[in-house]
Amino acid sequence: MASLISYLRAHYPSGIELETVYVKRELVEAVEAELEEACGNHWAVDVTAGFEAPLSEEDVMLLMSSSMTVSRGTLSGP
């Protein structure tokens, strides 16, 4: 498993390592765009919908903690 993670880090350096998956930056950017729209319109969004592999609860929390949109929304409040 360590060699797989090393390979992914070397070939996709902008990716994000979550607990159960390694996510391409482009997928994270798509989630960011959905979050931006949802926050701006006070909508809900299913951040797991854009991923083929199932995300664990920890994956979602790590994804949200890396999100600038969520950080800005948390700091600015409702």
LOLUMTOR-893140 format. One record per residue: residue in three letters; x, y, z of N, C-alpha, C in turn. Coordinates in Angstrom, 2 decimals. Each point is the difference from the previous one (the first is absolute). Example, Ala and Ser with C-alpha at 12.3 -4.5 7.8 and 13.67 -1.06 7.14 Angstrom:
{residu = ala; n.X = 13.19; n.Y = -5.69; n.Z = 7.80; ca.X = -0.89; ca.Y = 1.19; ca.Z = 0.00; c.X = 0.90; c.Y = 1.20; c.Z = 0.00}
{residu = ser; n.X = -0.35; n.Y = 1.05; n.Z = -0.72; ca.X = 0.82; ca.Y = 1.19; ca.Z = 0.06; c.X = -0.77; c.Y = 1.09; c.Z = 0.73}
END
This chain:
{residu = met; n.X = 0.82; n.Y = -1.20; n.Z = 0.00; ca.X = -0.82; ca.Y = 1.20; ca.Z = 0.00; c.X = 0.87; c.Y = 1.26; c.Z = 0.00}
{residu = ala; n.X = 1.08; n.Y = -0.02; n.Z = 0.73; ca.X = 0.88; ca.Y = 1.17; ca.Z = 0.06; c.X = 0.55; c.Y = 0.35; c.Z = -1.37}
{residu = ser; n.X = 0.31; n.Y = -1.02; n.Z = -0.80; ca.X = 0.53; ca.Y = 0.29; ca.Z = -1.34; c.X = -1.07; c.Y = 0.60; c.Z = -0.90}
{residu = leu; n.X = -1.25; n.Y = -0.40; n.Z = 0.19; ca.X = -1.10; ca.Y = 0.58; ca.Z = -0.77; c.X = -0.17; c.Y = 1.47; c.Z = 0.34}
{residu = ile; n.X = 0.01; n.Y = 0.33; n.Z = 1.27; ca.X = -0.11; ca.Y = 1.40; ca.Z = 0.44; c.X = 1.19; c.Y = 0.80; c.Z = -0.53}
{residu = ser; n.X = 1.19; n.Y = -0.56; n.Z = 0.06; ca.X = 1.19; ca.Y = 0.68; ca.Z = -0.53; c.X = -0.15; c.Y = 0.27; c.Z = -1.49}
{residu = tyr; n.X = -0.52; n.Y = -0.99; n.Z = -0.73; ca.X = -0.23; ca.Y = 0.17; ca.Z = -1.43; c.X = -0.99; c.Y = 1.13; c.Z = -0.26}
{residu = leu; n.X = -1.12; n.Y = -0.01; n.Z = 0.72; ca.X = -1.01; ca.Y = 1.03; ca.Z = -0.18; c.X = 0.54; c.Y = 1.39; c.Z = 0.33}
{residu = arg; n.X = 0.75; n.Y = 0.10; n.Z = 1.08; ca.X = 0.60; ca.Y = 1.29; ca.Z = 0.37; c.X = 0.96; c.Y = 0.49; c.Z = -1.08}
{residu = ala; n.X = 0.79; n.Y = -0.92; n.Z = -0.57; ca.X = 0.97; ca.Y = 0.38; ca.Z = -1.01; c.X = -0.67; c.Y = 0.40; c.Z = -1.32}
{residu = his; n.X = -1.07; n.Y = -0.69; n.Z = -0.39; ca.X = -0.63; ca.Y = 0.25; ca.Z = -1.28; c.X = -1.15; c.Y = 1.01; c.Z = 0.07}
{residu = tyr; n.X = -0.54; n.Y = 0.19; n.Z = 1.18; ca.X = -1.10; ca.Y = 0.96; ca.Z = 0.20; c.X = 0.29; c.Y = 0.84; c.Z = 1.24}
{residu = pro; n.X = 1.04; n.Y = 0.83; n.Z = -0.07; ca.X = 0.43; ca.Y = 0.74; ca.Z = 1.19; c.X = -1.03; c.Y = 0.99; c.Z = 0.55}
{residu = ser; n.X = -0.95; n.Y = 0.41; n.Z = -0.82; ca.X = -0.99; ca.Y = 0.95; ca.Z = 0.49; c.X = -1.21; c.Y = -0.70; c.Z = 0.63}
{residu = gly; n.X = 0.03; n.Y = -1.34; n.Z = -0.01; ca.X = -1.11; ca.Y = -0.76; ca.Z = 0.57; c.X = -0.06; c.Y = 0.13; c.Z = 1.51}
{residu = ile; n.X = -1.12; n.Y = -0.44; n.Z = 0.53; ca.X = -0.20; ca.Y = 0.04; ca.Z = 1.45; c.X = -0.20; c.Y = -1.42; c.Z = 0.50}
{residu = glu; n.X = 0.79; n.Y = -0.37; n.Z = 0.98; ca.X = -0.09; ca.Y = -1.33; ca.Z = 0.59; c.X = -1.03; c.Y = 0.03; c.Z = 1.13}
{residu = leu; n.X = -1.08; n.Y = -0.73; n.Z = -0.21; ca.X = -1.02; ca.Y = -0.15; ca.Z = 1.04; c.X = 0.24; c.Y = -1.32; c.Z = 0.70}
{residu = glu; n.X = -0.90; n.Y = -0.38; n.Z = 0.88; ca.X = 0.22; ca.Y = -1.24; ca.Z = 0.75; c.X = -0.07; c.Y = -1.24; c.Z = -0.90}
{residu = thr; n.X = -0.96; n.Y = -0.06; n.Z = -0.91; ca.X = -0.19; ca.Y = -1.21; ca.Z = -0.80; c.X = 0.26; c.Y = 0.19; c.Z = -1.49}
{residu = val; n.X = 0.19; n.Y = 1.23; n.Z = -0.45; ca.X = 0.22; ca.Y = 0.28; ca.Z = -1.42; c.X = 1.02; c.Y = 1.11; c.Z = -0.18}
{residu = tyr; n.X = 0.55; n.Y = 0.08; n.Z = -1.21; ca.X = 0.88; ca.Y = 1.09; ca.Z = -0.40; c.X = -0.74; c.Y = 0.75; c.Z = -1.10}
{residu = val; n.X = -0.26; n.Y = 1.28; n.Z = 0.19; ca.X = -0.90; ca.Y = 0.75; ca.Z = -0.85; c.X = 0.78; c.Y = 0.97; c.Z = -0.89}
{residu = lys; n.X = -0.32; n.Y = -0.02; n.Z = -1.31; ca.X = 0.60; ca.Y = 0.96; ca.Z = -0.92; c.X = -0.46; c.Y = 1.41; c.Z = 0.35}
{residu = arg; n.X = 0.87; n.Y = 0.96; n.Z = -0.22; ca.X = -0.30; ca.Y = 1.41; ca.Z = 0.27; c.X = -1.25; c.Y = 0.46; c.Z = -0.77}
{residu = glu; n.X = -0.18; n.Y = -0.47; n.Z = -1.22; ca.X = -1.15; ca.Y = 0.41; ca.Z = -0.80; c.X = -1.33; c.Y = -0.40; c.Z = 0.66}
{residu = leu; n.X = -0.03; n.Y = -1.15; n.Z = 0.64; ca.X = -1.22; ca.Y = -0.42; ca.Z = 0.70; c.X = -0.26; c.Y = 0.89; c.Z = 1.21}
{residu = val; n.X = 1.06; n.Y = 0.37; n.Z = 0.69; ca.X = -0.14; ca.Y = 0.89; ca.Z = 1.16; c.X = -0.49; c.Y = 1.37; c.Z = -0.46}
{residu = glu; n.X = 0.52; n.Y = 0.47; n.Z = -1.14; ca.X = -0.43; ca.Y = 1.30; ca.Z = -0.53; c.X = -1.48; c.Y = -0.03; c.Z = -0.38}
{residu = ala; n.X = -0.47; n.Y = -1.13; n.Z = -0.53; ca.X = -1.42; ca.Y = -0.13; ca.Z = -0.33; c.X = -0.86; c.Y = 0.06; c.Z = 1.26}
{residu = val; n.X = 0.45; n.Y = -0.66; n.Z = 1.06; ca.X = -0.72; ca.Y = 0.04; ca.Z = 1.28; c.X = 0.00; c.Y = 1.43; c.Z = 0.54}
{residu = glu; n.X = 1.14; n.Y = 0.68; n.Z = -0.12; ca.X = 0.10; ca.Y = 1.40; ca.Z = 0.44; c.X = -1.03; c.Y = 0.87; c.Z = -0.70}
{residu = ala; n.X = -0.15; n.Y = -0.19; n.Z = -1.31; ca.X = -0.96; ca.Y = 0.79; ca.Z = -0.77; c.X = -1.42; c.Y = -0.27; c.Z = 0.48}
{residu = glu; n.X = -0.32; n.Y = -1.27; n.Z = 0.25; ca.X = -1.33; ca.Y = -0.35; ca.Z = 0.51; c.X = -0.23; c.Y = 0.60; c.Z = 1.38}
{residu = leu; n.X = 1.03; n.Y = -0.05; n.Z = 0.85; ca.X = -0.13; ca.Y = 0.57; ca.Z = 1.34; c.X = -0.18; c.Y = 1.51; c.Z = -0.05}
{residu = glu; n.X = 0.74; n.Y = 0.65; n.Z = -0.89; ca.X = -0.11; ca.Y = 1.45; ca.Z = -0.16; c.X = -1.43; c.Y = 0.39; c.Z = -0.37}
{residu = glu; n.X = -0.56; n.Y = -0.71; n.Z = -0.97; ca.X = -1.36; ca.Y = 0.27; ca.Z = -0.43; c.X = -1.00; c.Y = -0.29; c.Z = 1.12}
{residu = ala; n.X = 0.18; n.Y = -1.12; n.Z = 0.67; ca.X = -0.91; ca.Y = -0.38; ca.Z = 1.08; c.X = 0.05; c.Y = 1.01; c.Z = 1.15}
{residu = cys; n.X = 1.20; n.Y = 0.43; n.Z = 0.37; ca.X = 0.13; ca.Y = 0.98; ca.Z = 1.09; c.X = -0.62; c.Y = 1.34; c.Z = -0.39}
{residu = gly; n.X = 0.23; n.Y = 0.41; n.Z = -1.23; ca.X = -0.53; ca.Y = 1.28; ca.Z = -0.47; c.X = -1.52; c.Y = 0.02; c.Z = -0.07}
{residu = asn; n.X = -0.60; n.Y = -1.15; n.Z = -0.24; ca.X = -1.45; ca.Y = -0.08; ca.Z = -0.15; c.X = -0.70; c.Y = -0.64; c.Z = 1.19}
{residu = his; n.X = 0.78; n.Y = -0.32; n.Z = 1.04; ca.X = -0.53; ca.Y = -0.66; ca.Z = 1.20; c.X = -0.65; c.Y = -1.33; c.Z = -0.34}
{residu = trp; n.X = 0.67; n.Y = -0.77; n.Z = -0.87; ca.X = -0.46; ca.Y = -1.31; ca.Z = -0.40; c.X = 0.83; c.Y = -1.06; c.Z = 0.71}
{residu = ala; n.X = -0.48; n.Y = -1.22; n.Z = -0.06; ca.X = 0.77; ca.Y = -1.16; ca.Z = 0.45; c.X = 0.68; c.Y = -0.61; c.Z = -1.23}
{residu = val; n.X = 1.08; n.Y = -0.71; n.Z = 0.24; ca.X = 0.70; ca.Y = -0.67; ca.Z = -1.10; c.X = 0.53; c.Y = -1.33; c.Z = 0.49}
{residu = asp; n.X = -0.08; n.Y = -1.01; n.Z = -0.84; ca.X = 0.56; ca.Y = -1.32; ca.Z = 0.31; c.X = 1.39; c.Y = -0.05; c.Z = -0.62}
{residu = val; n.X = 1.02; n.Y = 0.20; n.Z = 0.82; ca.X = 1.37; ca.Y = 0.05; ca.Z = -0.52; c.X = 0.50; c.Y = -1.36; c.Z = -0.45}
{residu = thr; n.X = -0.68; n.Y = -1.07; n.Z = 0.35; ca.X = 0.44; ca.Y = -1.33; ca.Z = -0.40; c.X = -0.50; c.Y = -0.38; c.Z = -1.40}
{residu = ala; n.X = -0.95; n.Y = 0.74; n.Z = -0.55; ca.X = -0.62; ca.Y = -0.36; ca.Z = -1.27; c.X = 0.97; c.Y = 0.00; c.Z = -1.17}
{residu = gly; n.X = 1.04; n.Y = 0.80; n.Z = 0.04; ca.X = 0.93; ca.Y = 0.10; ca.Z = -1.12; c.X = 1.11; c.Y = -1.03; c.Z = 0.00}
{residu = phe; n.X = -0.04; n.Y = -0.94; n.Z = 0.93; ca.X = 1.07; ca.Y = -0.99; ca.Z = 0.12; c.X = -0.53; c.Y = -1.39; c.Z = -0.33}
{residu = glu; n.X = 0.77; n.Y = -0.75; n.Z = -0.78; ca.X = -0.39; ca.Y = -1.37; ca.Z = -0.32; c.X = 0.19; c.Y = -0.92; c.Z = 1.20}
{residu = ala; n.X = 1.08; n.Y = 0.18; n.Z = 0.71; ca.X = 0.27; ca.Y = -0.83; ca.Z = 1.18; c.X = -0.78; c.Y = 0.56; c.Z = 1.19}
{residu = pro; n.X = -0.51; n.Y = -0.88; n.Z = 0.84; ca.X = -0.71; ca.Y = 0.49; ca.Z = 1.18; c.X = 0.98; c.Y = 0.69; c.Z = 0.95}
{residu = leu; n.X = -0.41; n.Y = 1.13; n.Z = 0.55; ca.X = 0.82; ca.Y = 0.72; ca.Z = 0.96; c.X = -0.47; c.Y = -0.35; c.Z = 1.41}
{residu = ser; n.X = 0.96; n.Y = -0.19; n.Z = 0.88; ca.X = -0.34; ca.Y = -0.23; ca.Z = 1.40; c.X = -0.36; c.Y = 1.33; c.Z = 0.65}
{residu = glu; n.X = -0.54; n.Y = -0.07; n.Z = 1.18; ca.X = -0.32; ca.Y = 1.22; ca.Z = 0.73; c.X = 1.27; c.Y = 0.82; c.Z = 0.25}
{residu = glu; n.X = 1.08; n.Y = -0.69; n.Z = 0.30; ca.X = 1.29; ca.Y = 0.68; ca.Z = 0.22; c.X = 0.50; c.Y = 0.66; c.Z = -1.29}
{residu = asp; n.X = -0.20; n.Y = -0.66; n.Z = -1.14; ca.X = 0.37; ca.Y = 0.60; ca.Z = -1.29; c.X = -0.73; c.Y = 1.33; c.Z = -0.20}
{residu = val; n.X = -1.30; n.Y = 0.00; n.Z = 0.27; ca.X = -0.80; ca.Y = 1.22; ca.Z = -0.17; c.X = 0.49; c.Y = 1.09; c.Z = 0.95}
{residu = met; n.X = 0.30; n.Y = -0.37; n.Z = 1.23; ca.X = 0.49; ca.Y = 1.00; ca.Z = 0.96; c.X = 1.35; c.Y = 0.57; c.Z = -0.46}
{residu = leu; n.X = 0.89; n.Y = -0.84; n.Z = -0.49; ca.X = 1.30; ca.Y = 0.47; ca.Z = -0.50; c.X = -0.19; c.Y = 0.89; c.Z = -1.23}
{residu = leu; n.X = -0.90; n.Y = -0.38; n.Z = -0.87; ca.X = -0.29; ca.Y = 0.80; ca.Z = -1.19; c.X = -0.54; c.Y = 1.37; c.Z = 0.40}
{residu = met; n.X = -0.90; n.Y = 0.02; n.Z = 0.95; ca.X = -0.58; ca.Y = 1.26; ca.Z = 0.46; c.X = 1.05; c.Y = 0.86; c.Z = 0.73}
{residu = ser; n.X = 0.88; n.Y = -0.63; n.Z = 0.74; ca.X = 1.01; ca.Y = 0.77; ca.Z = 0.72; c.X = 1.02; c.Y = 0.61; c.Z = -0.95}
{residu = ser; n.X = 0.15; n.Y = -0.58; n.Z = -1.22; ca.X = 0.93; ca.Y = 0.56; ca.Z = -0.98; c.X = -0.67; c.Y = 1.05; c.Z = -0.88}
{residu = ser; n.X = -1.29; n.Y = 0.21; n.Z = 0.18; ca.X = -0.77; ca.Y = 0.89; ca.Z = -0.87; c.X = 0.10; c.Y = 1.46; c.Z = 0.45}
{residu = met; n.X = 0.44; n.Y = 0.86; n.Z = -0.91; ca.X = 0.04; ca.Y = 1.43; ca.Z = 0.28; c.X = -1.43; c.Y = 0.57; c.Z = 0.09}
{residu = thr; n.X = -0.92; n.Y = -0.54; n.Z = -0.78; ca.X = -1.39; ca.Y = 0.46; ca.Z = 0.04; c.X = -0.60; c.Y = -0.26; c.Z = 1.37}
{residu = val; n.X = 0.22; n.Y = -1.19; n.Z = 0.54; ca.X = -0.53; ca.Y = -0.33; ca.Z = 1.32; c.X = 0.66; c.Y = 0.87; c.Z = 1.05}
{residu = ser; n.X = 1.30; n.Y = 0.23; n.Z = -0.11; ca.X = 0.71; ca.Y = 0.85; ca.Z = 0.95; c.X = -0.57; c.Y = 1.41; c.Z = 0.00}
{residu = arg; n.X = -0.21; n.Y = 0.56; n.Z = -1.20; ca.X = -0.57; ca.Y = 1.35; ca.Z = -0.09; c.X = -1.42; c.Y = 0.04; c.Z = 0.55}
{residu = gly; n.X = -0.79; n.Y = -1.03; n.Z = -0.31; ca.X = -1.37; ca.Y = -0.06; ca.Z = 0.50; c.X = -0.07; c.Y = -0.13; c.Z = 1.50}
{residu = thr; n.X = 0.91; n.Y = -0.77; n.Z = 0.57; ca.X = 0.03; ca.Y = -0.18; ca.Z = 1.44; c.X = 0.41; c.Y = 1.28; c.Z = 0.69}
{residu = leu; n.X = 0.96; n.Y = 0.70; n.Z = -0.60; ca.X = 0.47; ca.Y = 1.25; ca.Z = 0.61; c.X = -1.04; c.Y = 1.13; c.Z = -0.13}
{residu = ser; n.X = -0.74; n.Y = 0.02; n.Z = -1.10; ca.X = -0.95; ca.Y = 1.08; ca.Z = -0.19; c.X = -1.33; c.Y = -0.26; c.Z = 0.67}
{residu = gly; n.X = -0.28; n.Y = -1.26; n.Z = 0.33; ca.X = -1.24; ca.Y = -0.33; ca.Z = 0.69; c.X = -1.17; c.Y = -0.09; c.Z = -0.95}
{residu = pro; n.X = -1.21; n.Y = -0.27; n.Z = 0.55; ca.X = -1.18; ca.Y = -0.18; ca.Z = -0.85; c.X = -0.48; c.Y = 1.29; c.Z = -0.63}
END
